């Protein structure tokens, strides 16, 4: 599966433009209550050319605002645009109603990982209309959100005629405590106890997230080929939640050869929450910087003349091989 690295810059597209930029309090309320994609940067009232899309997907018990917020800092909106490499990025958050995961199997409103994934890829297709289809994509997922991202890309592969541009544009995925291999029911019960969720016994999602469940086995197997063409980063927690390590290091790693893994000194809920002065933010922001630099290097590499036209030009040939070395 070829991924084309285009450095073309396109005019951003989004949902209908509001007449004003919502204040922080109004925006946080909207993000908590809304399902689907929501653009947090740049303000939709501003016309700006964007160089890439970065999409945030929360996990169980979270939402598009609180999952990524520490104190009053919603880092996708407040910190990420301050990084030079993300000044011209379009930053999107994806919300879904996690309460549906805690209903009985017979309940018509029961949520499924695949259902959320299907909505994600459909909404993203709508956002990326009118010339934005080649814009590079970076996905960021917390816990179950990482599995939703993997499921969305698997669905996009199966529906390549409709969603192939999303697959081909995906450059990187950053996972925060995503249980790629699954984890124990005891760990999830401890996690939901912290959230005050009392319906754990009725939830089918627990069986889906058990170690090597059928759902996770199928997802891991089918996602493996695509993962080799994407920069993969897996951050994992070092601290206990309610006395239990929710997503231990061993299950937070995909096991891909191209996967970078990194521990963060925090627990399952706070692993993706930062303020500007946090040591974890410096670690994550430096990594994000490096990812975008690699994307830009590959885009520049594609724009070089074909190798066959450079044989007689030693300086140009050297430049091409040096660029290749940087991108390995």
N, C-alpha and C positions, 0 to 999 in steps of 0.2 A: 504494500500500500504506500504510494508515494505521497509525501507531504510537501507541497510547494511553499517556499519561503518568499513571500512577497512583501516588499517594503512600501507598497503603495499606501498612500494616506487617503482616507475617505471621510466624507461628511457624516457625522454620527446620525443615527436614526433612533427613534424611541417612541414611546407612547405620546399621545397628544401633549403639546407644550402648555404648562400652566402659565397663568398671567403674572405670577410672581414666584420668587424662591421661598419655600416654606421656612419659617424659623425652626431652630433646632428642636424645640418641644413638639411642634406640629409634625415635623419630619419623623421623630422617634415614634410618635403615636401611629403615624401612617405605616411605618415599617413593621411595627408590632402586629398591626391588624390586617395587613395585606398579604395575600397569597400571590405567587407569580413573581415576575421580575420587576425590580424597582431601581431606577437609575439614581445613584447618590452623587455622582461626579461625572462630568461637569453639570452644573445646574441646567435643567432642561430648557430654561429660558435663554441660555447662552448658546450661540452658534459657534462650535469649535470643531476643527478637524482633529480626529482621534487616530492614534497609531495602533492601539490594541484594545481588546476588551478583557476585563478581569471579572470573573463571576464568583460570588461567594454563596455557599450553600450550607445552611445550619443543620444541626442534628436534632435528635429527640429532646423534647422539652425546651427547645430554643425557639428563636424567631430571627427575623432579619435584622433586628436591632440589638437585643440583649446579648445574643451569642457573641457578638463582636465588640461589646462595650465594657469598659472598665471605668468605674466612677462615672464621669460624663463623657468620656472619650470613646466615640465610635470610630475605631481606627481605619476602616475602609474609607470613611468620609473625611475624618479629621487629620489623619497622619499620612495615609498612603499618597495623597496628591502632593504632599510636601517633598516627596522624593523626586529628584530630577527626572528619573526614568519613567515616572508615572504621571508627570504633569499633563501629558496629552493622552492619557488613558481614559477610556470610558469604564467606570466602575459600577457594577451591577450587583444587587443582592437578590437572592431567590428565596421566597418564603413559601411554606406549606404548613397546613394545619396538623401538628403532630398529635393532637388529641385523638385523631382517628385511629392511631396505632394502638390505643388502649381500649378498644371496643371488642365485643364478642365477634367471633368469625361470622355469625349469621347477620350481623348488623350491616345494613345496606350502606352505611357511611364509613365502613372499615377502610382504613388506608393501607396501601401497599407500597413498598419501595419502588416497584416498577411504575406504578401510577404516577408517583411524584417525578420519576425520571422522565416519563413520557411528556408530562407538562413542561418540565424544564427545557427539553430539547425543542418542543413546539414553540414555547414563548421566545426562546433564543433565536429561532428561525425568523420569527416575526420582527424581532428587534434588529436583526442583521440584514434587512431588506435594502433595496436601492443602493447597490454598490458597496455595501459593507461586508459582503460575503467572504472576502479574502483577508479580512483583518485578523491578525493572530489572536488567539484566545488563551488565557490562563485561568484555570479553575482552582478554587480554594474551598476545601470541604472540611467540616468538623464532624467527627464521629460518624453517625449514620449518613450525614451529608456527603461524605466521601464515597460511600456505597451508592448513593443516588447519582453522583457524577459518573461513576463507572458504569452504572446501569443505563444512564442516559446515552453515553457514548456507544455502548453495545447496541442499544436500540437504533442509534444513528447509523451504525454500520449495516444493520439489517435492513434499514430503509435508506440506503445510500442514495437512491434516485432523488429523495426528498431532502435528506440531511447530510449529504456527502461533504458539503462545504464546511460544516461544523467539525466533522472528523478531520478533514485535511487542514483546518486552521488551528487545531488544538496543539499548542506548543509545550505546555507544562501543566502539571497538576500538583498542588500542595495539599497534603493530607495532615490534619491535626487529629491525632488519636483516633484514627479510623480502624475499626476492628476487621482488617482484611481477612484474617483467619478465624474470626469469631472469638468469643470469650464466654466465661461461665455464667450460668443463671444467677449464681450468688453475687457475682460482680454487678450484674445489671440490677438486681434487687436493691443492692446498696446504693447504686446510682439513683434509681427512682425514688428510694426513700428520702434522699437528700432533696429531691424535687418535690416531695410531698405527694407523689403519685401512688394512689392506693389500688389501682386496677391492674396491677402487674400480672396477677394470675389469669386474667382474661385476655392478655395481649398475645397475639400470634407472632408479633415481631420478635419476642424473646426466643422463640424456637428458630426463627430465621437467623438470629445473631449468635446462636450457639456455635461452639467450635466445630468447624467443617460441616455446617448444615448443608442441605442440598442446595439451597439458594446461593450460599457463599461459594460452594465448590463450583457450581456452574458459572457464576459470575467471574471467579478468578481464572478459570480455564479459558473462557471466551474472551476475556479482556487481555490475556497475556500477550498476544501478537501485537495488538495496538500499543500496549505499554512500552514496547521496545523502541517506538518511534517518538516517544514523548519524554520530556524531562520530568522525572518523578522525584518528589521529596516527601518523606514521611517523618513528621515530628511526633515524638511520643513523650508521655508524661513520666515524671519521676516521683511524684508524690501520691499518697493514698487519698481516696475519697471515701469518707465514712469507714475508714479502716481497711479498705479494699483497693487494690490497683485495678481500675476499671478496664483499661486497655493496656496490658503489659507490652513491653518492648517486642517480645516474640510475635505477637499477633498484630502489632501496629506496622510491621514491615511486610511488603509485598513479596520480597525475595527476588526482585528483578535485578539483573546485572547493572542496569543503568539507574538504579534507585539510590538516592542519597538519603541517609537517615540521621536524625539528630535528636538528642534528648533535650527537653526543656524542664527546668526546675520548677514544676508547678503541677496541679492536679488536672483531672479530666475536664472540668468546667472552665478553668481559668487558662488553659493552654493556648487559647486563641483570643485572649483579652489583653490589651496592652495600653499603657500610657507612654508618652514620649520619653520618659526617663527610665523605663523598664529595661533591664539587661536582656530580657527575652525579645523585646522589640528590636534592639540593636542586632541581635542574632537573626531574626526573621527578616528585617529590612535589608540587611547586607545580602542575605540569600536572594531576596526578590530582585535586588539590584543586579546580581550576577546572572539571574535567569534572563532578565531583559537584555543585558549585554550580549549574552549568547544568542538570543533571538535576532538581535541586530547584526551580529557577526555573520550569522547564517544568511540573512537577507542580503548583506553586502556580497557574500560569497556567490550567491546565485546571480547577482548582477554583473559578475566578472565575465569577460569573454570566454567562449568555450576553450577547453584546454588545447584543442587541435590548432587554434589560431595563435597560440602563445609559444610554440616550440622554439621559434627563432628569436624569442625575446626572453633572455635569461632572467632579467629583473622581474618581468611580469610573472614568469613561471615560479620564481621564488616566492613572490607575494601570494600566489594562489596556494602553494603548499603550506606557507606559514599560516594562512587563514584556515586551512583545513586542520592544522595542528591545534589551533586555538579552540576549535569547535568540537574536538573529540571529547 
